[in-house]
Amino acid sequence: MQDYKIFELGNVVLQSGATIREAKLAYKTFGVLNEAKDNVIVYPTWYSGQHYDNEWLIGEGMALDPNEYFIVIPNMLGNGLSSSPSNTPEPYNLSRFPAVTLYDNILLQQRLITERFGIEKIALVTGWSMGAQQTFQWGAAFPDMVERIAPFCGSAKTAVHNFVFLEGVKAALTADASWNNGWYTAPPSKGLRAMARVYAGWGFSQPFYREKLYLQYGYSSLEDFLVAFWEGFFLNRDANNLLAMLQTWQSGDISANPIYEGNFEAALAAIKAKAIVMPGQTDLYFPPEDNEYEVSCMPNAEFRPIPSIWGHFAGGPGMNLADVGFIDNSLKELLAS
């Protein structure tokens, strides 16, 4: 049973110049919008994730409590629920799906918030990984609308090293002969499995593997973890969708739009929202140093690394309870301020 709604966007012209006709934004809400419409939290999705993959951070007694807040999870373009290669009709289907930017995503999410719900102020935008990148973009694109932001394990601009990591992921996926330049008739499962193996070395930290923490979570060996967790993680994803979102990630830059015209420091300085920026202390592709520089350019931000050896996965999806507690407590503090 479908547990989300569709916001019909009509014809959407992207930054690339292409037009997605009858574009769709899938979203799910929790809680009730109050009369003043000032209890709003926007919580974008992450690379390969869909709205239900965000639900671990929502619950009674948590910062994102549906009894107090109206929480909107917009699914990013390319994730299989919003307009994506896998669900867009010809001719922009499959590998013809156009390039999408962070800015494209946030403009459409802002339309959802304002046109569908009549909301003028957002109490908090938060998200993990690419959700964090969208969080930064929200703060820069709509500084007078967003009161607080809390990006975790994600940066305002994709670093060159991060870009190179994604090139390895892309190469592994597309090396499968059945990939067929995106015109596959059956999933390129060998490529998806190879992609998972590449990702496995980056998603968690060296200490995580050194201490064999995967054994504490029901995996019987390292190989079992690589197959059951990592390969299983990507095998049920669509390859064209993964590549579309990967392109959005690689081009990630909150200043790459008509507002800031590539002036990254100006985009950061324009973020008025009170911010707690939480990198994973051992994140290998969104390292703390990137966020530390970004915070130095933001007028109202605190740099607060997550003290964890879980690498990028310190930020989700709810796997390590200590990290969940750290993020949740920080969100409570920010919302109370």
C-alpha positions in Angstrom: 0.0 0.0 0.0 1.4 3.4 -1.0 2.3 5.4 2.1 3.2 8.6 0.3 1.6 11.4 -1.8 2.5 12.9 -5.1 2.8 16.6 -5.7 2.2 17.3 -9.4 4.8 19.9 -10.6 3.8 20.3 -14.3 6.6 20.9 -16.7 9.8 21.7 -14.9 12.8 23.3 -16.6 16.0 22.2 -15.0 19.3 24.0 -14.7 20.6 21.8 -17.5 18.0 23.3 -19.8 16.1 20.1 -20.2 12.4 19.9 -19.3 10.8 17.1 -17.3 7.2 17.1 -18.4 4.5 16.3 -15.8 7.2 16.1 -13.2 6.4 14.6 -9.8 7.6 15.0 -6.3 6.8 12.2 -3.9 6.6 13.1 -0.2 5.4 11.8 3.1 4.3 13.8 6.1 4.2 13.1 9.9 2.2 15.1 12.5 -0.1 18.0 12.0 0.5 21.5 10.7 -0.5 23.9 13.4 -2.6 27.0 12.8 0.4 29.3 12.8 2.2 27.0 10.4 5.4 27.4 12.4 6.1 23.8 13.4 7.5 22.7 10.1 10.6 20.4 9.7 11.8 19.5 6.2 13.9 16.3 6.1 15.2 15.4 2.6 16.3 11.9 1.5 19.8 10.7 0.8 21.7 8.9 -2.0 19.6 5.8 -3.0 17.3 6.3 0.0 13.5 6.9 0.0 11.3 8.5 2.6 10.9 5.4 4.7 14.7 5.2 5.0 14.5 8.5 7.0 11.9 7.3 9.5 14.5 6.1 12.1 15.0 9.7 13.3 11.3 10.3 13.8 9.3 9.3 16.9 7.6 10.2 20.1 10.0 11.8 22.5 12.6 12.4 19.8 13.5 15.8 18.4 11.5 15.0 15.3 8.4 14.2 17.3 5.2 14.1 15.2 3.2 15.1 18.3 4.9 18.5 18.1 6.1 19.0 14.6 4.8 18.8 11.1 7.6 16.8 9.4 7.8 16.7 5.6 10.1 14.2 3.8 10.5 15.1 0.2 12.0 12.4 -2.0 14.8 13.7 -4.2 14.6 13.5 -8.0 16.1 10.2 -9.2 15.2 8.1 -6.2 12.5 6.0 -7.9 9.5 7.7 -6.3 9.9 11.3 -7.5 10.6 11.8 -11.2 13.4 9.4 -12.0 14.9 7.4 -14.9 12.9 4.4 -13.9 9.5 6.1 -13.9 9.7 8.9 -16.5 8.0 8.3 -19.8 9.9 8.4 -23.1 11.9 10.2 -24.4 13.5 11.2 -21.1 13.4 7.7 -19.6 16.3 5.5 -18.5 19.7 6.8 -19.5 18.1 9.8 -21.2 17.0 11.2 -17.9 18.5 14.7 -17.6 21.1 16.0 -15.2 19.6 17.2 -11.9 21.2 19.6 -9.4 20.8 20.2 -5.7 19.3 23.6 -6.7 16.7 21.9 -8.9 15.7 19.7 -6.0 15.3 22.5 -3.5 13.3 24.7 -5.9 10.8 21.9 -6.3 10.7 21.1 -2.6 10.1 24.8 -1.9 7.1 24.7 -4.3 5.8 21.7 -2.4 6.1 23.6 1.0 4.6 26.8 -0.2 2.0 25.8 -2.9 0.7 22.6 -1.2 0.8 23.7 2.4 1.0 27.5 2.4 4.0 27.5 4.6 6.2 30.6 4.9 8.7 29.6 7.6 10.5 26.4 8.3 11.7 25.7 11.8 14.3 23.2 10.8 15.8 21.6 7.7 17.9 18.5 8.5 19.3 15.5 6.6 22.1 12.9 6.3 24.6 12.6 3.4 23.0 14.0 0.2 20.1 15.0 2.6 22.7 17.2 4.3 23.8 18.7 1.0 20.1 19.6 0.3 19.9 21.0 3.8 22.8 23.4 3.1 21.1 24.3 -0.2 17.9 25.1 1.5 19.7 27.5 3.9 21.5 29.3 1.0 18.6 29.4 -1.5 15.9 30.5 1.0 17.8 32.3 3.9 14.7 34.2 5.1 12.5 31.1 5.2 14.7 28.6 7.0 15.2 29.3 10.7 17.6 26.4 11.6 19.6 23.8 9.7 21.3 20.6 10.9 23.2 18.9 8.2 25.0 15.7 9.3 27.6 13.7 7.4 27.4 15.8 4.3 29.0 19.0 2.8 27.8 22.1 1.1 30.1 21.4 -1.9 31.3 18.0 -3.1 35.1 17.8 -2.7 37.4 16.7 -5.5 38.3 13.6 -3.5 34.7 12.8 -3.0 34.1 13.2 -6.7 36.9 10.7 -7.4 35.4 8.2 -5.0 32.2 8.4 -6.9 34.0 7.8 -10.2 35.1 4.4 -8.8 31.6 3.6 -7.9 30.3 4.6 -11.3 33.1 2.6 -13.1 32.3 -0.5 -11.2 28.6 -0.3 -12.0 28.9 0.5 -15.7 31.6 -2.2 -16.4 28.9 -4.8 -16.3 28.2 -5.8 -20.0 24.5 -6.0 -19.3 24.6 -2.3 -18.3 24.4 -1.6 -22.1 24.8 2.2 -21.7 21.7 2.3 -19.5 19.4 0.4 -21.9 19.5 -2.8 -19.9 16.5 -5.3 -20.1 17.5 -7.0 -16.8 19.3 -5.4 -13.8 23.1 -5.3 -14.2 23.5 -7.3 -11.0 27.2 -7.9 -11.4 27.8 -4.2 -11.7 25.6 -3.5 -8.7 27.5 -6.1 -6.7 30.8 -4.6 -7.8 29.6 -1.1 -6.9 28.7 -2.4 -3.4 32.2 -3.8 -2.9 33.7 -0.4 -3.8 31.4 1.4 -1.5 32.1 -1.0 1.4 35.6 0.4 1.8 34.3 3.9 2.1 31.0 3.8 4.0 32.6 2.6 7.3 35.9 3.6 8.8 39.2 1.7 9.2 38.6 1.3 13.0 35.1 -0.1 12.3 36.6 -2.9 10.3 39.6 -3.3 12.6 37.3 -3.8 15.6 35.0 -6.1 13.5 31.9 -4.3 14.6 29.9 -6.0 11.9 30.0 -9.2 14.0 27.9 -7.4 16.6 25.1 -6.9 14.1 24.3 -10.4 13.0 27.0 -10.9 10.3 29.1 -14.0 10.7 32.2 -12.9 8.9 33.6 -10.1 6.8 32.5 -11.8 3.6 29.0 -12.3 5.0 28.9 -8.5 5.8 30.1 -7.7 2.2 27.5 -9.9 0.6 24.5 -9.7 3.0 24.8 -6.0 3.9 26.6 -4.2 1.1 25.5 -6.2 -2.0 22.1 -6.6 -0.5 22.0 -2.8 0.0 22.3 -2.0 -3.7 20.8 -5.1 -5.5 17.3 -3.8 -5.0 18.1 -0.3 -6.4 17.7 0.7 -10.1 21.1 1.3 -11.8 19.9 4.3 -13.8 18.4 5.9 -10.7 21.7 5.4 -8.8 23.6 7.1 -11.6 21.2 10.0 -11.8 21.6 10.7 -8.1 25.3 10.1 -8.3 25.5 12.9 -11.0 23.6 15.2 -8.6 26.0 14.4 -5.8 29.1 14.9 -8.0 27.9 18.3 -9.1 26.9 19.3 -5.6 27.7 23.0 -4.9 25.3 25.3 -3.1 26.7 28.3 -5.1 26.3 26.8 -8.6 23.1 28.7 -9.4 21.9 32.1 -10.6 21.8 33.4 -7.0 25.5 33.0 -6.2 27.0 32.3 -9.6 29.7 30.1 -8.2 30.8 32.3 -5.2 30.9 29.5 -2.7 31.9 31.6 0.3 29.1 34.1 -0.5 26.5 31.3 -0.5 27.7 30.1 2.9 27.8 33.6 4.3 24.2 34.1 3.2 22.9 31.3 5.4 21.1 33.1 8.2 19.8 30.0 9.9 21.1 28.9 13.2 23.1 25.8 12.4 24.7 22.8 14.0 26.9 21.1 11.4 27.7 17.5 12.3 30.3 15.6 10.3 31.1 12.0 11.1 34.5 12.2 12.9 35.8 9.2 10.8 33.8 9.9 7.6 36.0 9.1 4.6 34.3 11.0 1.9 32.6 13.8 3.7 35.6 14.5 6.1 35.2 16.9 9.0 37.7 19.3 7.5 35.3 20.2 4.7 32.6 21.2 7.2 35.0 23.0 9.5 35.8 25.4 6.6 32.2 25.8 5.7 31.2 26.6 9.3 34.0 29.3 9.4 32.2 31.0 6.5 28.7 30.8 8.1 27.5 33.6 10.4 25.5 31.5 12.9 26.9 28.0 12.8 28.5 25.5 15.2 30.9 22.7 14.1 30.0 19.6 16.1 31.6 16.3 14.9 29.9 13.0 15.8 32.4 11.1 17.9 32.1 7.8 16.2 34.1 5.1 14.4 31.2 4.3 12.2 32.5 6.5 9.4 29.8 7.9 7.1 27.2 5.6 8.7 27.5 7.5 11.9 24.7 9.5 10.3 22.3 6.8 9.4 20.2 5.0 8.8 19.8 4.5 12.5 22.3 1.6 12.8 24.3 2.7 15.9 22.2 3.9 18.8 25.0 6.0 20.4 25.2 8.0 17.1 21.4 8.3 16.9 21.4 9.7 20.4 24.1 12.2 19.6 22.2 13.5 16.5 18.9 13.5 18.3 20.1 15.4 21.3 21.8 18.0 19.0 18.5 18.4 17.1 16.6 18.9 20.4 19.1 21.5 21.5 18.8 23.4 18.2 15.0 23.3 18.1 14.9 24.6 21.7 17.1 27.5 20.9 
